[in-house]
Amino acid sequence: MKDGFASTLAAMISVLLSAPLNEFTQPYVILYAQRTYAPELVDLIAIVWMILCWPLVFFAARASVIAGLTAAGVYLAYRFI
């Protein structure tokens, strides 16, 4: 039950935060790609980065929610013992 709640909450968080993450980090990714790769690949790298922002936010949020729920469960178990 904890994993399902964490996944649902992480999906909602990633829908809200993946666009701002892409907006703030894509100029740096493009700048690095322009210095390192051919100009033809820079557009492809920008598109791939935009797609990768969602899973990055999803799994980070899921891990954070699971850690918070686990800590809260341990705290409640400790309080009731």
VEXDONU-546759 format. One record per atom (N, C-alpha, C): atom name; residue in three letters; x, y, z. Coordinates in nm, 2 decimals. Layout:
N
+------+------+--------+--------+--------+
! atom ! rest !      X !      Y !      Z !
+------+------+--------+--------+--------+
!   CA !  ALA !      X !      Y !      Z !
...
+------+------+--------+--------+--------+
END
This chain:
81
+------+------+--------+--------+--------+
! atom ! rest !      X !      Y !      Z !
+------+------+--------+--------+--------+
!    N !  MET !   0.08 !  -0.12 !   0.00 !
!   CA !  MET !   0.00 !   0.00 !   0.00 !
!    C !  MET !   0.09 !   0.13 !   0.00 !
!    N !  LYS !   0.20 !   0.12 !   0.07 !
!   CA !  LYS !   0.29 !   0.23 !   0.08 !
!    C !  LYS !   0.35 !   0.26 !  -0.06 !
!    N !  ASP !   0.38 !   0.16 !  -0.14 !
!   CA !  ASP !   0.44 !   0.18 !  -0.27 !
!    C !  ASP !   0.35 !   0.24 !  -0.37 !
!    N !  GLY !   0.22 !   0.19 !  -0.36 !
!   CA !  GLY !   0.12 !   0.25 !  -0.45 !
!    C !  GLY !   0.09 !   0.40 !  -0.42 !
!    N !  PHE !   0.08 !   0.43 !  -0.30 !
!   CA !  PHE !   0.06 !   0.57 !  -0.26 !
!    C !  PHE !   0.18 !   0.66 !  -0.30 !
!    N !  ALA !   0.30 !   0.60 !  -0.28 !
!   CA !  ALA !   0.42 !   0.68 !  -0.32 !
!    C !  ALA !   0.43 !   0.70 !  -0.47 !
!    N !  SER !   0.39 !   0.59 !  -0.55 !
!   CA !  SER !   0.40 !   0.61 !  -0.69 !
!    C !  SER !   0.29 !   0.71 !  -0.74 !
!    N !  THR !   0.18 !   0.71 !  -0.68 !
!   CA !  THR !   0.07 !   0.80 !  -0.72 !
!    C !  THR !   0.11 !   0.94 !  -0.69 !
!    N !  LEU !   0.16 !   0.96 !  -0.57 !
!   CA !  LEU !   0.20 !   1.10 !  -0.53 !
!    C !  LEU !   0.32 !   1.14 !  -0.62 !
!    N !  ALA !   0.42 !   1.05 !  -0.65 !
!   CA !  ALA !   0.53 !   1.09 !  -0.73 !
!    C !  ALA !   0.49 !   1.12 !  -0.87 !
!    N !  ALA !   0.39 !   1.06 !  -0.92 !
!   CA !  ALA !   0.34 !   1.09 !  -1.06 !
!    C !  ALA !   0.28 !   1.23 !  -1.06 !
!    N !  MET !   0.21 !   1.27 !  -0.95 !
!   CA !  MET !   0.15 !   1.40 !  -0.95 !
!    C !  MET !   0.26 !   1.51 !  -0.93 !
!    N !  ILE !   0.36 !   1.48 !  -0.85 !
!   CA !  ILE !   0.47 !   1.57 !  -0.83 !
!    C !  ILE !   0.55 !   1.59 !  -0.96 !
!    N !  SER !   0.57 !   1.48 !  -1.03 !
!   CA !  SER !   0.65 !   1.49 !  -1.16 !
!    C !  SER !   0.58 !   1.56 !  -1.27 !
!    N !  VAL !   0.45 !   1.55 !  -1.27 !
!   CA !  VAL !   0.37 !   1.63 !  -1.37 !
!    C !  VAL !   0.39 !   1.78 !  -1.34 !
!    N !  LEU !   0.39 !   1.82 !  -1.21 !
!   CA !  LEU !   0.40 !   1.96 !  -1.18 !
!    C !  LEU !   0.55 !   2.01 !  -1.19 !
!    N !  LEU !   0.65 !   1.93 !  -1.16 !
!   CA !  LEU !   0.78 !   1.98 !  -1.15 !
!    C !  LEU !   0.88 !   1.94 !  -1.27 !
!    N !  SER !   0.84 !   1.86 !  -1.36 !
!   CA !  SER !   0.93 !   1.82 !  -1.47 !
!    C !  SER !   0.94 !   1.93 !  -1.57 !
!    N !  ALA !   0.84 !   2.01 !  -1.59 !
!   CA !  ALA !   0.85 !   2.12 !  -1.69 !
!    C !  ALA !   0.94 !   2.23 !  -1.63 !
!    N !  PRO !   0.92 !   2.27 !  -1.50 !
!   CA !  PRO !   1.02 !   2.37 !  -1.45 !
!    C !  PRO !   1.16 !   2.32 !  -1.45 !
!    N !  LEU !   1.18 !   2.20 !  -1.42 !
!   CA !  LEU !   1.32 !   2.14 !  -1.42 !
!    C !  LEU !   1.38 !   2.15 !  -1.56 !
!    N !  ASN !   1.30 !   2.12 !  -1.66 !
!   CA !  ASN !   1.35 !   2.13 !  -1.80 !
!    C !  ASN !   1.37 !   2.27 !  -1.84 !
!    N !  GLU !   1.29 !   2.36 !  -1.80 !
!   CA !  GLU !   1.30 !   2.50 !  -1.83 !
!    C !  GLU !   1.43 !   2.56 !  -1.77 !
!    N !  PHE !   1.46 !   2.52 !  -1.65 !
!   CA !  PHE !   1.58 !   2.58 !  -1.58 !
!    C !  PHE !   1.71 !   2.51 !  -1.62 !
!    N !  THR !   1.71 !   2.39 !  -1.66 !
!   CA !  THR !   1.83 !   2.32 !  -1.69 !
!    C !  THR !   1.86 !   2.30 !  -1.83 !
!    N !  GLN !   1.77 !   2.32 !  -1.92 !
!   CA !  GLN !   1.79 !   2.29 !  -2.06 !
!    C !  GLN !   1.89 !   2.39 !  -2.12 !
!    N !  PRO !   1.90 !   2.52 !  -2.09 !
!   CA !  PRO !   2.00 !   2.60 !  -2.14 !
!    C !  PRO !   2.14 !   2.55 !  -2.11 !
!    N !  TYR !   2.16 !   2.50 !  -1.99 !
!   CA !  TYR !   2.29 !   2.45 !  -1.95 !
!    C !  TYR !   2.33 !   2.32 !  -2.03 !
!    N !  VAL !   2.23 !   2.24 !  -2.05 !
!   CA !  VAL !   2.25 !   2.11 !  -2.13 !
!    C !  VAL !   2.28 !   2.15 !  -2.27 !
!    N !  ILE !   2.21 !   2.25 !  -2.33 !
!   CA !  ILE !   2.24 !   2.29 !  -2.47 !
!    C !  ILE !   2.37 !   2.35 !  -2.48 !
!    N !  LEU !   2.41 !   2.43 !  -2.38 !
!   CA !  LEU !   2.54 !   2.50 !  -2.39 !
!    C !  LEU !   2.65 !   2.39 !  -2.38 !
!    N !  TYR !   2.64 !   2.29 !  -2.29 !
!   CA !  TYR !   2.74 !   2.19 !  -2.29 !
!    C !  TYR !   2.74 !   2.11 !  -2.42 !
!    N !  ALA !   2.62 !   2.08 !  -2.47 !
!   CA !  ALA !   2.62 !   2.00 !  -2.59 !
!    C !  ALA !   2.68 !   2.07 !  -2.71 !
!    N !  GLN !   2.66 !   2.21 !  -2.72 !
!   CA !  GLN !   2.72 !   2.28 !  -2.82 !
!    C !  GLN !   2.87 !   2.28 !  -2.82 !
!    N !  ARG !   2.93 !   2.28 !  -2.70 !
!   CA !  ARG !   3.07 !   2.27 !  -2.69 !
!    C !  ARG !   3.13 !   2.14 !  -2.71 !
!    N !  THR !   3.05 !   2.03 !  -2.70 !
!   CA !  THR !   3.10 !   1.90 !  -2.70 !
!    C !  THR !   3.07 !   1.82 !  -2.83 !
!    N !  TYR !   2.95 !   1.84 !  -2.88 !
!   CA !  TYR !   2.90 !   1.76 !  -2.99 !
!    C !  TYR !   2.87 !   1.85 !  -3.12 !
!    N !  ALA !   2.85 !   1.78 !  -3.23 !
!   CA !  ALA !   2.82 !   1.85 !  -3.35 !
!    C !  ALA !   2.68 !   1.92 !  -3.35 !
!    N !  PRO !   2.67 !   2.02 !  -3.43 !
!   CA !  PRO !   2.54 !   2.10 !  -3.42 !
!    C !  PRO !   2.42 !   2.02 !  -3.45 !
!    N !  GLU !   2.43 !   1.91 !  -3.53 !
!   CA !  GLU !   2.32 !   1.83 !  -3.56 !
!    C !  GLU !   2.26 !   1.75 !  -3.44 !
!    N !  LEU !   2.35 !   1.72 !  -3.35 !
!   CA !  LEU !   2.31 !   1.64 !  -3.23 !
!    C !  LEU !   2.26 !   1.73 !  -3.12 !
!    N !  VAL !   2.28 !   1.86 !  -3.12 !
!   CA !  VAL !   2.24 !   1.95 !  -3.02 !
!    C !  VAL !   2.08 !   1.95 !  -3.00 !
!    N !  ASP !   2.01 !   1.95 !  -3.11 !
!   CA !  ASP !   1.86 !   1.95 !  -3.11 !
!    C !  ASP !   1.82 !   1.81 !  -3.05 !
!    N !  LEU !   1.88 !   1.70 !  -3.09 !
!   CA !  LEU !   1.84 !   1.57 !  -3.04 !
!    C !  LEU !   1.87 !   1.56 !  -2.89 !
!    N !  ILE !   1.98 !   1.61 !  -2.85 !
!   CA !  ILE !   2.01 !   1.61 !  -2.71 !
!    C !  ILE !   1.91 !   1.69 !  -2.63 !
!    N !  ALA !   1.87 !   1.81 !  -2.68 !
!   CA !  ALA !   1.77 !   1.89 !  -2.61 !
!    C !  ALA !   1.64 !   1.81 !  -2.60 !
!    N !  ILE !   1.60 !   1.74 !  -2.70 !
!   CA !  ILE !   1.47 !   1.67 !  -2.70 !
!    C !  ILE !   1.48 !   1.55 !  -2.60 !
!    N !  VAL !   1.60 !   1.48 !  -2.60 !
!   CA !  VAL !   1.62 !   1.37 !  -2.51 !
!    C !  VAL !   1.62 !   1.42 !  -2.37 !
!    N !  TRP !   1.68 !   1.53 !  -2.34 !
!   CA !  TRP !   1.68 !   1.59 !  -2.21 !
!    C !  TRP !   1.54 !   1.62 !  -2.16 !
!    N !  MET !   1.46 !   1.68 !  -2.25 !
!   CA !  MET !   1.32 !   1.71 !  -2.22 !
!    C !  MET !   1.24 !   1.59 !  -2.18 !
!    N !  ILE !   1.27 !   1.48 !  -2.25 !
!   CA !  ILE !   1.20 !   1.35 !  -2.22 !
!    C !  ILE !   1.25 !   1.29 !  -2.09 !
!    N !  LEU !   1.38 !   1.30 !  -2.06 !
!   CA !  LEU !   1.43 !   1.24 !  -1.94 !
!    C !  LEU !   1.40 !   1.32 !  -1.81 !
!    N !  CYS !   1.36 !   1.44 !  -1.82 !
!   CA !  CYS !   1.33 !   1.52 !  -1.70 !
!    C !  CYS !   1.21 !   1.45 !  -1.62 !
!    N !  TRP !   1.11 !   1.40 !  -1.69 !
!   CA !  TRP !   1.00 !   1.33 !  -1.62 !
!    C !  TRP !   1.04 !   1.21 !  -1.53 !
!    N !  PRO !   1.12 !   1.12 !  -1.59 !
!   CA !  PRO !   1.16 !   1.00 !  -1.50 !
!    C !  PRO !   1.25 !   1.05 !  -1.39 !
!    N !  LEU !   1.34 !   1.14 !  -1.42 !
!   CA !  LEU !   1.43 !   1.19 !  -1.31 !
!    C !  LEU !   1.35 !   1.25 !  -1.19 !
!    N !  VAL !   1.25 !   1.33 !  -1.22 !
!   CA !  VAL !   1.17 !   1.39 !  -1.11 !
!    C !  VAL !   1.08 !   1.28 !  -1.05 !
!    N !  PHE !   1.03 !   1.19 !  -1.13 !
!   CA !  PHE !   0.94 !   1.08 !  -1.08 !
!    C !  PHE !   1.01 !   0.99 !  -0.98 !
!    N !  PHE !   1.13 !   0.94 !  -1.01 !
!   CA !  PHE !   1.20 !   0.85 !  -0.92 !
!    C !  PHE !   1.26 !   0.92 !  -0.80 !
!    N !  ALA !   1.30 !   1.04 !  -0.82 !
!   CA !  ALA !   1.35 !   1.12 !  -0.70 !
!    C !  ALA !   1.23 !   1.15 !  -0.60 !
!    N !  ALA !   1.12 !   1.18 !  -0.66 !
!   CA !  ALA !   1.00 !   1.21 !  -0.57 !
!    C !  ALA !   0.95 !   1.08 !  -0.51 !
!    N !  ARG !   0.95 !   0.97 !  -0.58 !
!   CA !  ARG !   0.91 !   0.84 !  -0.53 !
!    C !  ARG !   1.00 !   0.80 !  -0.41 !
!    N !  ALA !   1.13 !   0.81 !  -0.43 !
!   CA !  ALA !   1.22 !   0.77 !  -0.32 !
!    C !  ALA !   1.20 !   0.86 !  -0.20 !
!    N !  SER !   1.18 !   0.99 !  -0.22 !
!   CA !  SER !   1.16 !   1.08 !  -0.11 !
!    C !  SER !   1.03 !   1.05 !  -0.03 !
!    N !  VAL !   0.92 !   1.02 !  -0.11 !
!   CA !  VAL !   0.80 !   0.99 !  -0.04 !
!    C !  VAL !   0.81 !   0.86 !   0.04 !
!    N !  ILE !   0.87 !   0.75 !  -0.02 !
!   CA !  ILE !   0.89 !   0.63 !   0.05 !
!    C !  ILE !   0.97 !   0.64 !   0.17 !
!    N !  ALA !   1.08 !   0.73 !   0.16 !
!   CA !  ALA !   1.16 !   0.75 !   0.28 !
!    C !  ALA !   1.08 !   0.82 !   0.39 !
!    N !  GLY !   1.00 !   0.92 !   0.35 !
!   CA !  GLY !   0.92 !   0.99 !   0.45 !
!    C !  GLY !   0.81 !   0.90 !   0.51 !
!    N !  LEU !   0.75 !   0.81 !   0.43 !
!   CA !  LEU !   0.65 !   0.72 !   0.49 !
!    C !  LEU !   0.71 !   0.62 !   0.58 !
!    N !  THR !   0.83 !   0.57 !   0.54 !
!   CA !  THR !   0.90 !   0.47 !   0.63 !
!    C !  THR !   0.94 !   0.54 !   0.76 !
!    N !  ALA !   0.99 !   0.66 !   0.75 !
!   CA !  ALA !   1.03 !   0.73 !   0.88 !
!    C !  ALA !   0.91 !   0.75 !   0.97 !
!    N !  ALA !   0.80 !   0.79 !   0.90 !
!   CA !  ALA !   0.68 !   0.82 !   0.98 !
!    C !  ALA !   0.63 !   0.69 !   1.04 !
!    N !  GLY !   0.63 !   0.58 !   0.97 !
!   CA !  GLY !   0.59 !   0.45 !   1.03 !
!    C !  GLY !   0.68 !   0.40 !   1.14 !
!    N !  VAL !   0.81 !   0.42 !   1.13 !
!   CA !  VAL !   0.90 !   0.39 !   1.24 !
!    C !  VAL !   0.87 !   0.47 !   1.36 !
!    N !  TYR !   0.85 !   0.60 !   1.34 !
!   CA !  TYR !   0.82 !   0.69 !   1.45 !
!    C !  TYR !   0.69 !   0.65 !   1.52 !
!    N !  LEU !   0.58 !   0.62 !   1.44 !
!   CA !  LEU !   0.46 !   0.58 !   1.50 !
!    C !  LEU !   0.47 !   0.45 !   1.58 !
!    N !  ALA !   0.55 !   0.36 !   1.52 !
!   CA !  ALA !   0.57 !   0.23 !   1.59 !
!    C !  ALA !   0.64 !   0.26 !   1.72 !
!    N !  TYR !   0.74 !   0.34 !   1.72 !
!   CA !  TYR !   0.82 !   0.37 !   1.84 !
!    C !  TYR !   0.73 !   0.44 !   1.95 !
!    N !  ARG !   0.64 !   0.53 !   1.90 !
!   CA !  ARG !   0.56 !   0.60 !   1.99 !
!    C !  ARG !   0.45 !   0.51 !   2.06 !
!    N !  PHE !   0.40 !   0.41 !   1.99 !
!   CA !  PHE !   0.30 !   0.32 !   2.05 !
!    C !  PHE !   0.36 !   0.20 !   2.12 !
!    N !  ILE !   0.49 !   0.19 !   2.12 !
!   CA !  ILE !   0.55 !   0.08 !   2.20 !
!    C !  ILE !   0.58 !   0.12 !   2.34 !
+------+------+--------+--------+--------+
END
